[in-house]
């Protein structure tokens, strides 16, 4: 079982080790996100609508690339900044999971609230699965549900800590997000990889033979 404290420490150390790449890629994400939000503030005019639409697509692509870069760093590889633009082939799969997961969680919240919270946690790694293995949205959701089995309360605590951590970054004039976003991304990937390893180990354990 992972330690929340250890995940944050891991994220901090990895961010420092890859400071230049982490800083520039996070700056890009924040800059494009701000621009897209700015376009959205202008309700009038077809030009602003088109720019907002194009900006949103671009933002999704670089978010995919951003996560892929962090996954590769975790795996001991040395990605380059330019790779943040190269994961466009995963766009439709990522878009699919970005629609299905929130709709599923919303359905659970409408029903009895508690199912929505449970599903939000159980499907929280679907995005990582899509980017990591390039599977379809439904398969990714099933995989996330499988690797999080029996870990609900620990994961709920983890996501609450991550949420508060990024809120702190936002409160610090937004500049703190340059630290909290990469640290929390590395921390989330750490948990994702640990859960995946645990599932793989269980699947490889031979079942006891009956005499």
Secondary structure, 3 states (H helix, E strand, C coil): CCCHHHHHHHHHHHHHHCHHHHHHHHHHHHHHHHHHHHHHCCCCCHHHHHHHHHHHHHHHHHHHHHHHHHHHHHCCCCCCHHHHHCCHHHHHHHHHHHHHHHHHHHHHHHHHCHHHHHHHHHCCCHHHHHHHHCCCHHHHHHHHHHHCCCCHHHHHHHHHHHHHHHHHHHHCCCCCHHHHHHHHHHHHHHHHHHHHHHHHHHHHCCCCCCC
